[in-house]
Amino acid sequence: MNKIRIGISIGDINGIGLEVILKTLSHPQILDLCTPVIYGSSKIVSYHKNVVGLASFQFNVATAGDRIL
């Protein structure tokens, strides 16, 4: 069974949206259900993951033109 891909925009970089996204995606059960794709700056995501205390949270960066599988 293929997992569904879910696109998530980080929204306002000064808001709490990215914190909520990162904390939600840090739960392994979420990754069992879907493949999340976060749309936004990788620098901003990296900064917020360290501020929130999720330094072990790993993500892959796709550049323009990359096909997300």
C-alpha positions as CSV (number, residue, x, y, z in Angstrom):
1,M,0.0,0.0,0.0
2,N,1.4,3.4,-0.9
3,K,1.2,6.1,1.8
4,I,-0.5,9.3,0.9
5,R,1.6,12.4,0.6
6,I,0.4,15.4,2.5
7,G,1.7,18.9,1.6
8,I,2.0,21.3,4.5
9,S,2.9,25.0,4.2
10,I,4.8,26.5,7.1
11,G,2.7,29.7,7.0
12,D,3.9,32.7,8.9
13,I,7.6,32.1,10.0
14,N,6.9,34.1,13.1
15,G,3.8,32.2,14.1
16,I,3.4,28.9,16.0
17,G,2.4,26.9,12.9
18,L,5.9,25.5,12.3
19,E,6.3,24.5,15.9
20,V,3.0,22.6,15.8
21,I,4.0,20.9,12.5
22,L,7.4,19.8,13.8
23,K,6.0,18.5,17.1
24,T,3.3,16.6,15.2
25,L,5.7,15.1,12.7
26,S,8.1,14.0,15.5
27,H,5.6,11.2,16.4
28,P,6.6,8.0,14.5
29,Q,2.9,7.0,14.2
30,I,2.4,9.9,11.8
31,L,5.1,8.6,9.4
32,D,3.3,5.2,9.4
33,L,0.2,6.9,8.0
34,C,1.5,9.4,5.5
35,T,4.6,11.0,3.8
36,P,4.5,14.7,4.9
37,V,6.0,17.3,2.6
38,I,6.7,20.7,4.3
39,Y,6.7,23.6,1.9
40,G,9.0,26.4,3.1
41,S,12.6,27.4,3.7
42,S,14.9,24.6,5.0
43,K,16.8,27.2,7.0
44,I,13.6,28.3,8.8
45,V,12.7,24.7,9.5
46,S,16.1,23.9,10.8
47,Y,16.1,27.0,13.1
48,H,12.7,26.2,14.5
49,K,13.5,22.5,15.1
50,N,16.4,23.6,17.3
51,V,14.4,26.2,19.1
52,V,11.7,23.7,19.9
53,G,14.2,21.1,21.1
54,L,13.9,18.6,18.3
55,A,17.5,18.6,17.3
56,S,17.2,14.9,16.3
57,F,14.3,15.6,13.9
58,Q,15.6,14.8,10.4
59,F,14.2,16.0,7.1
60,N,15.3,15.9,3.5
61,V,15.5,19.0,1.3
62,A,14.1,19.0,-2.2
63,T,15.2,21.8,-4.5
64,A,13.2,23.3,-7.4
65,G,12.7,20.6,-10.1
66,D,13.2,17.6,-7.8
67,R,10.5,15.0,-8.0
68,I,9.1,14.1,-4.5
69,L,8.4,10.4,-4.3
